[in-house]
Amino acid sequence: MGLNQADSLSALCREMFEYHRWRQEKVSRLLEEIESSILSQKLSGSFSSLNLILKHLVMAEMVWLGRVDHDSVAAMGELDVKGMLAVWKTTTDKWAHHLARSVDDDFKAVVVYYNSQGEPFQNSLAEIVLHMIDHCSYHVGQIMNAIRGFGKEPVPTNFIHYLRSKKN
């Protein structure tokens, strides 16, 4: 569709989520091809390995889904990369289902939730969706930077690449 055709907040969020889903698939395919020794190799920065960046990313999406679905969020446990990628796909599919059944007004509706310290917050579904996509962008950037640092070729995951891929 592209943003020019987004005539509502819900259409914008759905289009951005489709971009998120496209990016998740590209990142997953890349990580499946990377040797496990690289995925666990020490990094400097906020996360000490690609595995830990991926785990954080997947857990955050699970937590936000639990908040908007008003469902409890189970811990992911210790999984290898294939396991984490499977959980990420399942979580993305659940997000897609949630957004598909949401009507326009749902995207403006306030979601009350609690952070990990038990503090209450509230944001609209649209704000949460856009935050989650932005959060993923940050960590995918970390992943691609680390992959390049290990001498591997990252994949393009920017929004404009998504739009170009839809035209092909």
Order of alpha helices (4+ residues) and beta strands (2+ residues): alpha-alpha-alpha-alpha-beta-beta-alpha-alpha
